[in-house]
Amino acid sequence: MKDFGAMMKQAQGLQQKIQDAQARLAETSVEGQAGGGLVKLTLQGSGELKSVVIDPSLMGPDEGEVLSDLMVAAHADAKKKLDAEQERLMHDAMGPLAGMGGGGMPGFPGMKF
């Protein structure tokens, strides 16, 4: 039974590393931009939109569609960066186990690696 105890201790250590990585991710923010920086937005690690900066040149009466497209593109840029940061943090926490589970790990719902 010593092996089982050691395995449980390792699992607890891994769970703590994952929780630490999740906490670091929650404190992370990333900036996405589009149109060469005409639209910039910031996402928190939770995915919450924190800020939007729009260049005044996009405030013209005929710029609505362009502005909408740039905001969607800036969000996609930020989301891609946030996903990459989550992947990096989980890989750091899980080490060689990071590639297992194919989109999640039993016991850790919503965790993607």
C-alpha positions in Angstrom: 0.0 0.0 0.0 3.0 2.3 0.2 2.8 2.8 -3.6 -0.8 3.8 -3.3 0.0 6.4 -0.6 2.8 7.8 -2.7 0.6 8.0 -5.7 -2.1 9.8 -3.7 0.6 12.3 -2.4 1.7 12.9 -6.0 -1.9 13.4 -7.1 -2.4 16.0 -4.3 0.8 17.7 -5.3 -0.4 17.8 -9.0 -3.7 19.2 -7.9 -2.0 22.0 -6.0 0.1 22.8 -9.0 -3.0 23.0 -11.2 -4.7 25.3 -8.6 -1.7 27.5 -8.5 -1.6 27.7 -12.3 -5.3 28.6 -12.4 -4.7 31.4 -9.8 -1.8 32.7 -12.0 -4.1 32.6 -15.0 -6.8 34.6 -13.2 -4.3 37.3 -12.5 -3.1 37.4 -16.1 -4.3 39.9 -18.7 -3.7 39.9 -22.4 -4.2 42.6 -25.0 -5.6 41.9 -28.4 -5.5 44.3 -31.3 -6.7 44.7 -34.9 -6.3 47.2 -37.7 -2.7 47.9 -36.8 -3.7 48.9 -33.3 -6.8 51.0 -34.2 -8.8 48.7 -31.8 -7.2 47.3 -28.7 -8.9 45.3 -26.0 -7.8 43.6 -22.8 -9.1 40.3 -21.5 -8.5 39.0 -18.0 -7.5 35.4 -17.5 -11.1 34.5 -16.7 -12.0 35.8 -20.2 -13.7 38.9 -18.8 -13.4 41.9 -21.1 -11.6 44.7 -19.1 -11.1 47.5 -21.5 -11.6 48.6 -25.1 -9.6 51.4 -26.8 -10.8 52.7 -30.1 -8.8 55.1 -32.3 -10.8 58.3 -32.9 -10.5 57.9 -36.6 -13.0 55.0 -36.4 -15.7 57.2 -34.9 -17.0 58.5 -38.3 -20.6 57.9 -39.3 -19.7 55.4 -41.9 -17.2 53.4 -39.8 -19.7 51.2 -37.9 -19.2 48.0 -39.8 -15.4 48.5 -39.9 -15.4 49.1 -36.2 -17.5 46.0 -35.5 -15.2 43.8 -37.6 -12.1 45.2 -35.9 -13.5 44.6 -32.4 -14.3 41.0 -33.3 -10.8 40.6 -34.7 -9.2 42.2 -31.6 -11.2 39.9 -29.4 -10.1 36.8 -31.4 -6.5 38.0 -31.1 -6.7 38.4 -27.3 -8.5 35.0 -26.9 -5.8 33.3 -28.9 -3.2 34.8 -26.6 -5.2 33.9 -23.5 -5.6 30.3 -24.6 -1.8 30.1 -25.3 -1.1 31.4 -21.8 -3.5 28.9 -20.3 -1.8 26.1 -22.2 1.7 27.2 -21.1 0.7 27.5 -17.4 -1.0 24.1 -17.4 2.0 22.5 -19.2 4.3 24.0 -16.6 2.1 22.6 -13.8 1.5 19.2 -15.3 4.8 18.5 -17.0 4.8 15.3 -19.0 1.1 14.7 -18.1 0.0 17.9 -19.9 -0.6 16.1 -23.2 -2.8 13.4 -21.7 -6.5 13.7 -21.6 -7.1 15.2 -25.0 -9.0 18.3 -24.0 -9.6 17.7 -20.4 -8.6 15.5 -17.5 -10.9 13.4 -15.4 -11.5 15.0 -12.1 -10.6 18.5 -13.5 -13.7 19.5 -15.5 -13.1 22.3 -17.9 -9.4 22.0 -17.8 -7.8 21.9 -21.2 -4.2 21.1 -21.9 
